[in-house]
Amino acid sequence: MSTHRFNTFGTQLTPMGAGGTGSLGTQEVVSVTLQSMAAGSIEKEPVTKKLPGNFQIGKLKLLCKRLFDLDVELQTLYFEVGEKQSGMVPTLLDDDESTIGFFGVVNGATIFMNEIDLKQKQQEQEAWAEEQRRRETEQQRRLQSMQAMKVAQHGATLAAMKLAADQTK
């Protein structure tokens, strides 16, 4: 997935910083704090790192794996600027191919790593599969109903044609 965006004139746009306060160029270096919120490593101290704006989220997950010992597949990352209780909605870093600059990570931001709840994820997948089965069953029922109506309509047409033929004799 390309992280480059262009306006209608073909000019490349740069990602905006948090709150639209400025842009983060891909070569700009930002100081961020990495903090684990995962149960197995929440006791570990936060780590401050200087990262370039073009640092990919996938590489950031590898860094978090090394620092906090949580497999990349089990990680979910998000960042906030300012105090954790600031009331700002955190930004989910949900595209491994995109960069921290694309998401608007700014100097002083805290990037949180949390563990994906596998049980909840499985429940969501099961609920989605059940909903899919329900929809397919409903579509099948409607299709059968439409086919039955077509057969009935065809039978009525044939009966009307036979009646008309009998009347012309």
Backbone as a chain_set.jsonl record, in Angstrom:
{"seq": "MSTHRFNTFGTQLTPMGAGGTGSLGTQEVVSVTLQSMAAGSIEKEPVTKKLPGNFQIGKLKLLCKRLFDLDVELQTLYFEVGEKQSGMVPTLLDDDESTIGFFGVVNGATIFMNEIDLKQKQQEQEAWAEEQRRRETEQQRRLQSMQAMKVAQHGATLAAMKLAADQTK", "coords": {"N": [[0.843, -1.179, 0.0], [0.647, 2.115, -0.889], [1.954, 4.991, 0.69], [1.97, 7.513, -0.171], [0.347, 10.513, -0.883], [-1.509, 12.558, -3.091], [-2.494, 15.796, -4.203], [-5.127, 17.366, -6.168], [-3.664, 18.653, -8.073], [-1.458, 17.177, -8.484], [0.613, 17.449, -6.714], [2.701, 16.226, -4.158], [1.43, 15.413, -0.997], [2.169, 16.089, 2.432], [2.059, 14.207, 5.466], [-0.041, 15.268, 8.157], [0.751, 16.615, 11.341], [-0.133, 15.725, 14.748], [-3.335, 16.825, 15.524], [-3.292, 18.556, 13.429], [-1.257, 20.412, 13.536], [1.055, 20.793, 12.157], [3.449, 19.557, 9.729], [5.115, 16.418, 9.378], [8.03, 15.74, 8.075], [9.468, 13.149, 6.035], [12.14, 12.681, 6.611], [12.596, 13.881, 9.011], [13.577, 13.651, 12.402], [12.127, 12.285, 15.271], [11.573, 12.315, 18.769], [10.328, 9.776, 20.655], [8.363, 8.098, 23.132], [8.275, 4.777, 24.031], [5.97, 2.571, 25.318], [4.89, -0.2, 27.14], [1.737, -1.712, 27.465], [0.896, -4.185, 27.751], [0.031, -7.157, 29.514], [2.126, -8.933, 30.219], [4.426, -7.382, 30.178], [4.068, -4.895, 31.271], [5.258, -3.917, 33.52], [7.77, -3.157, 32.765], [10.027, -0.489, 32.212], [9.225, 2.547, 30.45], [10.635, 3.342, 27.233], [12.666, 5.697, 25.635], [13.095, 6.716, 22.337], [14.769, 7.888, 19.393], [13.423, 8.385, 16.318], [13.244, 8.206, 12.744], [10.996, 10.043, 10.578], [10.211, 8.435, 8.497], [10.061, 5.875, 9.456], [8.84, 2.683, 9.439], [5.735, 1.203, 10.537], [5.668, -1.568, 10.818], [8.379, -2.12, 11.306], [8.613, -0.76, 13.683], [7.031, -2.367, 15.302], [8.688, -4.609, 15.385], [10.806, -3.53, 16.849], [9.481, -3.056, 19.276], [8.942, -5.695, 19.948], [11.489, -6.595, 20.506], [12.122, -4.932, 22.684], [10.007, -5.351, 24.556], [9.287, -7.985, 24.446], [7.049, -9.232, 23.08], [5.286, -10.996, 20.705], [5.069, -9.92, 17.316], [2.667, -10.411, 15.924], [0.822, -10.336, 17.925], [0.644, -7.777, 18.754], [-0.771, -4.514, 19.185], [-0.6, -1.206, 18.255], [-0.675, 2.196, 19.31], [-0.835, 5.801, 19.502], [-0.426, 8.71, 21.566], [-0.464, 12.193, 22.278], [0.828, 14.245, 24.744], [-0.517, 14.183, 28.095], [-1.69, 10.999, 29.293], [-4.274, 10.991, 30.246], [-5.505, 13.015, 28.878], [-7.803, 13.141, 27.416], [-7.84, 13.099, 24.721], [-8.455, 11.278, 21.748], [-6.802, 8.281, 21.141], [-4.51, 7.541, 18.458], [-4.666, 4.897, 16.299], [-2.144, 2.806, 15.158], [-2.301, 1.214, 12.562], [-1.405, 0.159, 10.136], [1.03, -1.678, 8.864], [2.771, -1.097, 6.771], [2.802, 1.627, 6.494], [4.237, 4.767, 7.648], [5.56, 6.308, 10.666], [5.48, 9.008, 10.329], [3.45, 9.314, 8.449], [1.199, 8.766, 10.003], [1.284, 10.928, 11.643], [2.83, 11.083, 13.954], [4.437, 12.905, 16.414], [7.173, 14.829, 17.796], [7.847, 13.992, 21.126], [5.655, 12.393, 21.501], [3.849, 9.584, 22.879], [4.085, 6.227, 22.273], [2.085, 3.525, 22.558], [2.129, 0.07, 23.286], [0.035, -2.651, 23.1], [-1.47, -5.78, 23.994], [-3.114, -7.944, 21.801], [-6.303, -9.218, 22.368], [-6.738, -12.417, 22.14], [-8.829, -14.229, 22.639], [-11.109, -12.606, 22.513], [-10.838, -11.744, 19.882], [-11.186, -14.168, 18.528], [-13.833, -14.706, 19.256], [-15.099, -12.586, 17.961], [-14.535, -13.253, 15.302], [-15.942, -15.672, 15.128], [-18.53, -14.744, 15.576], [-18.815, -13.147, 13.311], [-18.651, -15.108, 11.324], [-20.933, -16.604, 11.936], [-22.921, -14.671, 11.441], [-22.506, -14.377, 8.703], [-23.255, -16.946, 7.81], [-25.971, -16.856, 8.524], [-26.887, -14.809, 6.844], [-26.392, -15.973, 4.334], [-28.143, -18.164, 4.461], [-30.589, -16.812, 4.582], [-30.518, -15.516, 2.075], [-30.581, -17.766, 0.434], [-33.123, -18.77, 1.089], [-34.738, -16.687, 0.114], [-34.09, -16.812, -2.602], [-35.106, -19.349, -3.276], [-37.8, -18.859, -2.803], [-38.301, -16.905, -4.778], [-37.806, -18.451, -7.053], [-39.872, -20.326, -6.829], [-42.061, -18.628, -7.149], [-41.632, -17.863, -9.8], [-41.981, -20.305, -11.123], [-44.656, -20.765, -10.493], [-45.817, -18.554, -11.755], [-45.128, -19.087, -14.399], [-46.568, -21.434, -14.753], [-49.167, -20.394, -14.487], [-49.24, -18.738, -16.704], [-49.041, -20.626, -18.781], [-51.421, -22.015, -18.311], [-53.28, -19.988, -18.845], [-52.742, -19.556, -21.538], [-53.511, -22.051, -22.591], [-56.225, -22.048, -21.952], [-57.042, -19.877, -23.52], [-56.477, -20.927, -26.033], [-58.233, -23.089, -26.043], [-60.65, -21.725, -26.079], [-60.686, -20.538, -28.543], [-61.188, -22.575, -30.272]], "CA": [[0.0, 0.0, 0.0], [1.435, 3.334, -0.983], [1.621, 5.99, 1.695], [2.059, 8.824, -0.799], [-0.939, 11.106, -1.239], [-1.334, 13.676, -3.998], [-3.69, 16.616, -4.358], [-5.656, 17.355, -7.529], [-2.674, 19.231, -8.987], [-0.343, 16.25, -8.602], [1.64, 17.753, -5.731], [2.67, 15.272, -3.056], [1.039, 15.978, 0.289], [2.86, 15.512, 3.575], [1.121, 13.916, 6.55], [-0.171, 16.321, 9.154], [1.044, 16.249, 12.726], [-1.309, 15.571, 15.602], [-4.168, 18.016, 15.634], [-3.102, 19.43, 12.276], [-0.399, 21.525, 13.935], [2.229, 20.904, 11.299], [3.708, 18.31, 9.031], [6.308, 15.69, 9.752], [8.716, 15.278, 6.88], [9.889, 11.76, 6.174], [13.504, 12.622, 7.122], [12.651, 14.488, 10.331], [13.725, 12.698, 13.497], [11.311, 12.641, 16.422], [11.811, 11.576, 19.998], [9.072, 9.191, 21.121], [8.462, 7.166, 24.256], [7.596, 3.502, 23.786], [5.508, 2.061, 26.607], [4.076, -1.414, 27.039], [0.516, -1.829, 28.265], [0.594, -5.62, 27.735], [0.099, -7.741, 30.857], [3.412, -9.578, 30.471], [5.57, -6.468, 30.186], [3.653, -3.563, 31.713], [6.16, -3.473, 34.579], [9.006, -2.648, 32.167], [10.093, 0.962, 32.098], [9.116, 3.097, 29.096], [11.911, 3.577, 26.563], [12.632, 6.824, 24.704], [13.884, 6.472, 21.132], [14.693, 8.868, 18.313], [13.079, 7.642, 15.107], [12.966, 9.055, 11.576], [9.592, 10.099, 10.165], [9.899, 7.376, 7.526], [10.164, 4.594, 10.147], [7.594, 1.944, 9.199], [5.054, 0.626, 11.694], [6.133, -2.952, 10.927], [9.693, -2.092, 11.971], [8.344, -0.321, 15.051], [6.576, -3.562, 16.014], [9.877, -5.435, 15.647], [11.506, -2.867, 17.94], [8.703, -3.331, 20.485], [9.149, -7.114, 20.267], [12.815, -6.687, 21.139], [12.106, -4.227, 23.966], [8.982, -5.794, 25.495], [9.146, -9.431, 24.297], [5.698, -9.631, 22.674], [5.288, -11.291, 19.266], [4.515, -8.884, 16.443], [1.288, -10.751, 15.577], [-0.04, -10.098, 19.079], [0.738, -6.359, 19.124], [-1.536, -3.416, 18.621], [0.095, 0.026, 18.627], [-1.391, 3.46, 19.179], [-0.063, 6.863, 20.132], [-1.082, 9.89, 22.112], [0.416, 13.316, 22.553], [0.441, 14.842, 26.015], [-0.831, 13.264, 29.19], [-2.574, 9.878, 28.938], [-5.639, 11.327, 30.632], [-5.829, 14.295, 28.242], [-9.115, 13.086, 26.791], [-7.663, 12.965, 23.278], [-8.633, 9.92, 21.24], [-5.517, 7.802, 20.626], [-4.454, 7.187, 17.04], [-4.253, 3.515, 16.094], [-1.115, 2.627, 14.123], [-2.844, -0.065, 12.098], [-0.926, -0.24, 8.812], [2.454, -1.981, 9.025], [3.547, -0.542, 5.662], [2.861, 3.085, 6.622], [5.297, 5.272, 8.51], [5.089, 7.1, 11.799], [5.193, 10.332, 9.776], [2.136, 9.245, 7.813], [0.186, 8.823, 11.055], [1.373, 12.202, 12.355], [3.544, 10.973, 15.227], [5.254, 14.106, 16.583], [8.158, 14.848, 18.859], [7.259, 13.956, 22.455], [4.502, 11.485, 21.551], [4.03, 8.287, 23.519], [3.524, 5.123, 21.496], [1.724, 2.439, 23.464], [1.973, -1.267, 22.721], [-0.85, -3.472, 23.896], [-1.619, -7.143, 23.496], [-4.415, -8.262, 21.216], [-7.041, -10.225, 23.125], [-7.016, -13.493, 21.172], [-10.142, -14.809, 22.902], [-12.094, -11.67, 21.957], [-10.695, -11.78, 18.425], [-11.817, -15.406, 18.07], [-15.275, -14.526, 19.417], [-15.535, -11.694, 16.877], [-14.498, -14.038, 14.066], [-17.051, -16.622, 15.18], [-19.771, -13.975, 15.401], [-18.858, -12.746, 11.906], [-18.96, -16.318, 10.545], [-22.342, -16.92, 12.188], [-23.7, -13.675, 10.699], [-22.366, -14.73, 7.286], [-24.114, -18.123, 7.582], [-27.359, -16.403, 8.61], [-27.182, -14.065, 5.603], [-26.437, -16.928, 3.224], [-29.387, -18.919, 4.619], [-31.671, -15.9, 4.198], [-30.451, -15.355, 0.621], [-31.029, -19.036, -0.159], [-34.571, -18.821, 1.274], [-35.332, -15.73, -0.83], [-33.904, -17.347, -3.948], [-36.079, -20.431, -3.445], [-39.116, -18.229, -2.883], [-38.415, -16.289, -6.108], [-37.912, -19.529, -8.035], [-41.222, -20.881, -6.705], [-42.979, -17.652, -7.766], [-41.431, -17.948, -11.246], [-42.623, -21.544, -11.576], [-46.109, -20.545, -10.399], [-46.182, -17.59, -12.804], [-45.019, -19.793, -15.672], [-47.72, -22.34, -14.8], [-50.366, -19.579, -14.722], [-49.181, -18.295, -18.1], [-49.38, -21.785, -19.613], [-52.85, -22.289, -18.128], [-54.008, -18.93, -19.551], [-52.583, -19.817, -22.968], [-54.322, -23.225, -22.912], [-57.618, -21.603, -21.893], [-57.275, -19.042, -24.691], [-56.475, -21.83, -27.19], [-59.472, -23.857, -25.99], [-61.764, -20.852, -26.385], [-60.672, -20.214, -29.955], [-61.564, -23.76, -31.047]], "C": [[0.878, 1.229, 0.0], [0.98, 4.339, 0.061], [1.708, 7.391, 1.119], [0.667, 9.292, -1.209], [-0.652, 12.334, -2.103], [-2.619, 14.486, -4.061], [-4.099, 16.629, -5.828], [-4.676, 17.929, -8.543], [-1.445, 18.35, -9.135], [0.787, 16.526, -7.633], [1.533, 16.776, -4.575], [2.353, 16.001, -1.756], [1.85, 15.324, 1.388], [1.852, 15.26, 4.674], [1.106, 15.056, 7.559], [0.196, 15.775, 10.519], [-0.245, 16.147, 13.515], [-2.056, 16.886, 15.71], [-3.979, 18.979, 14.487], [-2.165, 20.584, 12.566], [0.837, 21.674, 13.074], [2.473, 19.592, 10.61], [5.019, 17.718, 9.499], [6.925, 15.169, 8.473], [9.262, 13.888, 7.101], [11.306, 11.651, 6.723], [13.635, 13.23, 8.509], [12.739, 13.402, 11.397], [12.899, 13.199, 14.674], [11.699, 11.759, 17.604], [10.459, 11.089, 20.52], [9.363, 8.272, 22.304], [7.646, 5.935, 23.91], [7.236, 2.912, 25.146], [4.614, 0.853, 26.385], [2.891, -1.326, 27.98], [0.083, -3.295, 28.344], [0.84, -6.205, 29.125], [1.488, -8.301, 31.18], [4.593, -8.64, 30.571], [5.227, -5.064, 30.674], [4.583, -3.011, 32.801], [7.473, -2.922, 34.032], [8.917, -1.135, 32.007], [9.889, 1.399, 30.652], [10.509, 3.411, 28.543], [11.736, 4.736, 25.594], [13.586, 6.533, 23.557], [13.732, 7.649, 20.182], [14.513, 8.084, 17.019], [12.861, 8.607, 13.953], [11.484, 9.0, 11.216], [9.214, 8.995, 9.198], [10.047, 5.976, 8.129], [8.823, 3.866, 10.039], [7.051, 1.309, 10.479], [5.48, -0.83, 11.897], [7.479, -3.046, 11.621], [9.548, -1.657, 13.424], [7.854, -1.505, 15.897], [7.742, -4.498, 16.324], [10.692, -4.851, 16.798], [10.799, -3.142, 19.268], [8.855, -4.788, 20.911], [10.468, -7.282, 21.0], [12.809, -6.06, 22.542], [11.195, -4.876, 25.007], [8.629, -7.276, 25.376], [7.695, -9.871, 24.057], [5.713, -9.816, 21.163], [4.547, -10.216, 18.482], [3.042, -9.136, 16.14], [0.309, -10.446, 16.707], [-0.089, -8.623, 19.482], [-0.317, -5.501, 18.451], [-0.87, -2.147, 19.154], [-0.817, 1.227, 18.43], [-0.56, 4.539, 19.848], [-0.958, 7.988, 20.596], [-0.031, 10.96, 22.302], [-0.076, 13.944, 23.843], [0.164, 13.777, 27.047], [-1.819, 12.194, 28.74], [-4.032, 10.204, 29.234], [-6.125, 12.614, 29.971], [-7.213, 14.312, 27.605], [-9.035, 12.996, 25.273], [-7.853, 11.502, 22.889], [-7.293, 9.448, 20.687], [-5.623, 7.444, 19.146], [-3.889, 5.783, 16.906], [-3.256, 3.458, 14.944], [-1.363, 1.257, 13.495], [-2.413, -0.502, 10.704], [0.581, -0.422, 8.884], [3.33, -1.38, 7.934], [3.688, 0.979, 5.745], [3.936, 3.48, 7.623], [4.708, 6.047, 9.682], [4.771, 8.52, 11.34], [3.83, 10.381, 9.126], [1.02, 9.397, 8.842], [0.248, 10.109, 11.872], [2.012, 12.108, 13.723], [4.51, 12.148, 15.325], [6.228, 13.936, 17.739], [7.45, 14.881, 20.218], [6.059, 13.024, 22.577], [4.867, 10.216, 22.316], [3.322, 7.25, 22.661], [3.317, 3.965, 22.459], [1.606, 1.135, 22.689], [1.056, -2.036, 23.658], [-0.975, -4.833, 23.244], [-3.03, -7.346, 22.971], [-5.048, -9.366, 22.055], [-7.477, -11.317, 22.144], [-8.383, -14.117, 21.373], [-11.237, -13.919, 22.313], [-12.048, -11.689, 20.433], [-11.366, -13.032, 17.859], [-13.337, -15.296, 18.168], [-15.828, -13.632, 18.304], [-15.556, -12.434, 15.544], [-15.652, -15.033, 14.012], [-18.384, -15.919, 14.975], [-19.914, -13.548, 13.949], [-19.241, -13.947, 11.038], [-20.421, -16.707, 10.72], [-23.25, -15.952, 11.432], [-23.655, -13.97, 9.198], [-23.257, -15.92, 6.949], [-25.589, -17.724, 7.594], [-27.757, -15.671, 7.333], [-27.298, -15.005, 4.409], [-27.729, -17.748, 3.265], [-30.572, -18.078, 4.178], [-31.689, -15.686, 2.679], [-30.944, -16.61, -0.091], [-32.552, -19.152, -0.065], [-35.261, -17.891, 0.282], [-35.227, -16.221, -2.265], [-34.91, -18.458, -4.229], [-37.495, -19.871, -3.581], [-39.325, -17.602, -4.263], [-38.56, -17.35, -7.193], [-39.308, -20.149, -8.005], [-42.237, -19.936, -7.351], [-42.848, -17.69, -9.282], [-42.131, -19.175, -11.824], [-44.138, -21.364, -11.564], [-46.573, -19.601, -11.501], [-46.135, -18.261, -14.176], [-46.208, -20.754, -15.85], [-49.007, -21.581, -15.093], [-50.399, -19.099, -16.169], [-49.561, -19.432, -19.042], [-50.878, -22.097, -19.517], [-53.683, -21.253, -18.877], [-53.917, -19.148, -21.055], [-53.44, -21.005, -23.399], [-55.806, -22.841, -22.938], [-57.956, -20.769, -23.128], [-57.323, -19.912, -25.95], [-57.761, -22.638, -27.219], [-60.677, -23.009, -26.396], [-61.809, -20.504, -27.869], [-61.073, -21.417, -30.827], [-63.0, -23.769, -31.374]], "O": [[1.775, 1.347, 0.835], [-0.215, 4.52, 0.291], [1.537, 8.366, 1.85], [-0.095, 8.538, -1.814], [0.32, 13.055, -1.875], [-3.713, 13.926, -3.982], [-3.468, 15.961, -6.647], [-4.836, 17.717, -9.745], [-0.495, 18.718, -9.825], [1.835, 15.887, -7.724], [0.443, 16.517, -4.064], [2.92, 17.051, -1.453], [2.185, 14.143, 1.298], [0.888, 16.012, 4.812], [2.118, 15.72, 7.78], [-0.029, 14.6, 10.808], [-1.322, 16.45, 13.002], [-1.459, 17.934, 15.959], [-4.455, 20.112, 14.552], [-2.255, 21.63, 11.923], [1.601, 22.621, 13.265], [1.778, 18.611, 10.875], [5.915, 18.428, 9.956], [6.392, 14.248, 7.855], [9.496, 13.489, 8.241], [11.654, 10.602, 7.264], [14.691, 13.106, 9.13], [12.071, 12.372, 11.312], [12.956, 14.375, 15.034], [12.1, 10.607, 17.438], [9.562, 11.888, 20.792], [10.466, 7.746, 22.449], [6.475, 6.033, 23.543], [8.094, 2.772, 26.017], [3.705, 0.875, 25.556], [3.02, -0.922, 29.136], [-0.954, -3.615, 28.925], [1.761, -5.785, 29.826], [1.966, -8.153, 32.305], [5.667, -9.054, 31.006], [6.023, -4.14, 30.503], [4.686, -1.798, 32.984], [8.219, -2.279, 34.77], [7.857, -0.586, 31.704], [10.324, 0.712, 29.729], [11.437, 3.706, 29.297], [10.779, 4.765, 24.82], [14.737, 6.153, 23.772], [12.701, 8.321, 20.165], [15.334, 7.236, 16.669], [12.349, 9.708, 14.155], [10.802, 8.021, 11.517], [8.039, 8.646, 9.08], [10.148, 4.996, 7.392], [7.796, 4.373, 10.492], [7.806, 0.932, 11.376], [5.636, -1.274, 13.034], [7.701, -3.944, 12.433], [10.277, -2.133, 14.294], [8.219, -1.631, 17.066], [7.786, -5.109, 17.392], [11.211, -5.596, 17.629], [11.452, -3.428, 20.272], [8.893, -5.083, 22.105], [10.558, -8.013, 21.986], [13.417, -6.594, 23.47], [11.542, -4.95, 26.186], [7.776, -7.773, 26.112], [7.182, -10.76, 24.737], [6.101, -8.911, 20.424], [3.534, -9.68, 18.931], [2.248, -8.196, 16.099], [-0.893, -10.313, 16.475], [-0.779, -8.259, 20.435], [-0.701, -5.735, 17.305], [-0.608, -2.028, 20.351], [-1.626, 1.267, 17.503], [0.314, 4.243, 20.662], [-2.067, 8.192, 20.103], [1.152, 10.664, 22.467], [-1.277, 14.152, 24.014], [0.558, 12.621, 26.896], [-2.684, 12.454, 27.904], [-4.926, 9.732, 28.532], [-7.065, 13.239, 30.461], [-7.739, 15.379, 27.29], [-10.058, 12.834, 24.608], [-7.454, 10.6, 23.625], [-6.7, 10.13, 19.851], [-6.695, 7.09, 18.653], [-2.772, 5.51, 17.345], [-3.51, 4.008, 13.872], [-0.718, 0.271, 13.851], [-2.99, -1.434, 10.145], [1.327, 0.555, 8.955], [4.523, -1.173, 8.154], [4.59, 1.554, 5.136], [4.472, 2.641, 8.347], [3.527, 6.394, 9.692], [3.887, 9.167, 11.902], [3.124, 11.384, 9.236], [0.021, 10.071, 8.592], [-0.628, 10.362, 12.699], [1.767, 12.961, 14.575], [5.315, 12.366, 14.42], [6.111, 13.015, 18.547], [6.558, 15.701, 20.435], [5.502, 12.885, 23.666], [6.033, 9.828, 22.39], [2.134, 7.367, 22.36], [4.26, 3.49, 23.093], [1.06, 1.095, 21.587], [1.277, -2.067, 24.868], [-0.624, -5.009, 22.077], [-4.01, -6.969, 23.613], [-4.384, -10.341, 22.407], [-8.457, -11.159, 21.416], [-9.039, -14.497, 20.403], [-12.178, -14.413, 21.691], [-13.085, -11.656, 19.771], [-12.037, -12.967, 16.829], [-14.052, -15.742, 17.27], [-16.904, -13.898, 17.769], [-16.481, -12.266, 14.75], [-16.27, -15.213, 12.962], [-19.264, -16.432, 14.284], [-21.018, -13.58, 13.404], [-20.057, -13.821, 10.126], [-21.078, -17.098, 9.755], [-24.246, -16.373, 10.845], [-24.663, -13.826, 8.506], [-23.94, -15.913, 5.924], [-26.368, -18.199, 6.768], [-28.846, -15.891, 6.803], [-28.191, -14.855, 3.574], [-28.34, -17.999, 2.226], [-31.46, -18.569, 3.481], [-32.758, -15.676, 2.069], [-31.644, -16.524, -1.1], [-33.203, -19.579, -1.018], [-36.263, -18.269, -0.325], [-36.161, -16.066, -3.052], [-35.501, -18.5, -5.307], [-38.288, -20.361, -4.385], [-40.395, -17.746, -4.855], [-39.333, -17.182, -8.136], [-39.864, -20.463, -9.058], [-43.164, -20.386, -8.024], [-43.85, -17.562, -9.987], [-42.784, -19.104, -12.865], [-44.823, -21.76, -12.506], [-47.616, -19.829, -12.114], [-47.004, -18.026, -15.016], [-46.773, -20.873, -16.938], [-49.848, -22.057, -15.855], [-51.462, -19.058, -16.789], [-50.317, -19.228, -19.992], [-51.519, -22.406, -20.522], [-54.694, -21.604, -19.486], [-54.898, -18.95, -21.772], [-54.039, -20.966, -24.474], [-56.547, -23.254, -23.83], [-59.026, -20.93, -23.716], [-58.131, -19.655, -26.843], [-58.33, -22.858, -28.289], [-61.621, -23.523, -26.995], [-62.881, -20.203, -28.395], [-61.273, -21.251, -32.031], [-63.479, -24.699, -32.024]]}, "num_chains": 1, "name": "protein.A"}
